[in-house]
């Protein structure tokens, strides 16, 4: 089994990705790798933030690693919250504050088209690779569901009948932007 450091301490993301990769790889979050730093996300593009995180970890450990950056992109808000999804309501905001801000900005707006977009940056044997997954859907007018994290309670994927927060992990993985990007990542690793 090959170990990959995942440049996050978000246990939800680690569990979601580990559920996708099975037993061929062990996904190690930063804390388990002994890395106790906050990695900045200073860029205005998901790709650049993903690369910043992966390069930071690689420079510290010289080990194969990957990172991801994900944004909720809402058409009526000009693509916002986008790269600032985790901090939309402010640097110290939480998921509820971010959701509340989105819902307030979307009041009265009929076009509720949105997409989740994930970009993964892999550093493997000193080479850098990128993978992208997109899940198109709609923003709900109210929160629905208790599962998931982030904006899951207000997002319904195209082709789905319930929000991500009303889905099991297995159901969510049928639509998930992160799953699409991770699938590309591990299909690529399987060719090496």
Helices and strands as residue ranges (DSSP letters): E 2-6, H 11-21, E 25-29, H 46-61, E 65-74, G 75-77, E 81-82, G 85-87, H 95-105, E 113-124, E 127-139, G 152-154, E 155-157, G 164-166, H 169-173, H 177-190
